[in-house]
Amino acid sequence: MHFDLDKFKIFKGKLKNNILIKYIYKELFQYFLVCFLFLFVVFFANQILLIGEDMLSKRAPFGDVVKIMIYSFPAIIAQSAPFATLVGFLMALGRMSSDNEVLIIRASGFGFRTILIPVLVLGMSISIVSFFVNDYLLPLSTIEYNKLYKKIMRSNPSVVLEANSIKRIGSSTVVIGDVNGSEVSDVVFFNTSQEGDDNIIVAGESFLTGAKNEGVLLQLNMSDSVLTTINQKNKRNFDVLMSGRTILNIFDSTVNTSSGKNPREMTFIDLRREIKELKEIENPNLVKINSWKMEYFKKFSIPFGSIFFAFLAFGIAFQFGKHNGLTLGLFTGIIICVLYWAMEISGQLLVARVNLDAFLCIWIPNILMGVIALVLSLLLLRK
């Protein structure tokens, strides 16, 4: 019987490599899963406190409130996945570094590239799943969420009322005073007419009721109302109209965008088609086009942030995680998540208020993370 020692060594090397790769995948996924579940619970609890508790306190049907919470799952998943990738991978790789597991791996003849491949593959897998949730499940849940929320508003209008608050309804700004059930006092409406004139409506006691006509979401019955119309071209000219009783209809279209379409209810293909149509019309609204581009780029930047975070975790954990890697990974991950979230919100505000380029504003956080990750990783791979 002939025994080939060279083939046995090759087989043994492949077996070791296979076991090592599986171990790295297992560690990364376990820490990611723990962080994901933690963030999911935190965001979901926040959703319950912001929406669920408010609806239940205003006697909205319990079953409908539960459905509203379920429809918010895709948004919470899409938001949690990238941050869980960063914190989870930082903790897993940091623990491996501080426990000298990386030193043992390198002493066994494997380099940092052996660890980098599972990091990138798992990071990309999380990004793809997150993209599916963000692009397919999120629009579906948003459509159902809006339908159900309108139904709740029609049956129980008081759910939209909040005492001493300012709300945006369509193109109007509403100031609400005291609220007692469906009774509202000291209501003030500000809006601009199609002619460009400013309208101000001030009313005393008012009652919010459900819709009675098709296309109408809510009705506000106002008593002792005063309508003041100010001419923008000549502000010295104004009209005042007083009424003992006024009915203000709030239409279904006011809860969506002005065109009746909501970017959150579309896939990236639908958004791309809509942006193309907006560009082709005469005298296109460049501000609106840029804001829709922002929603389009968010479809990709948020879920694929996971691959950038995975790459960044690889560089940070092995460069700075030699001591107390688990703890360092946790706190470093939280700090980076907060900074990333701040940059993401700032980018959206710059698009909405300053009309800066949507691609740069939305993708700069990922690009910045990618550059830092590339520099740190190149330093490691040279060792």
Helices and strands as residue ranges (DSSP letters): H 5-47, I 48-52, H 53-57, H 62-71, H 73-98, H 101-107, H 112-132, I 133-137, H 138-155, G 157-160, E 165-169, E 172-176, E 179-180, E 183-184, E 187-192, E 198-203, E 206-210, E 216-230, E 238-251, G 252-255, G 263-265, H 268-280, H 286-301, H 305-320, H 325-349, I 350-354, H 358-381
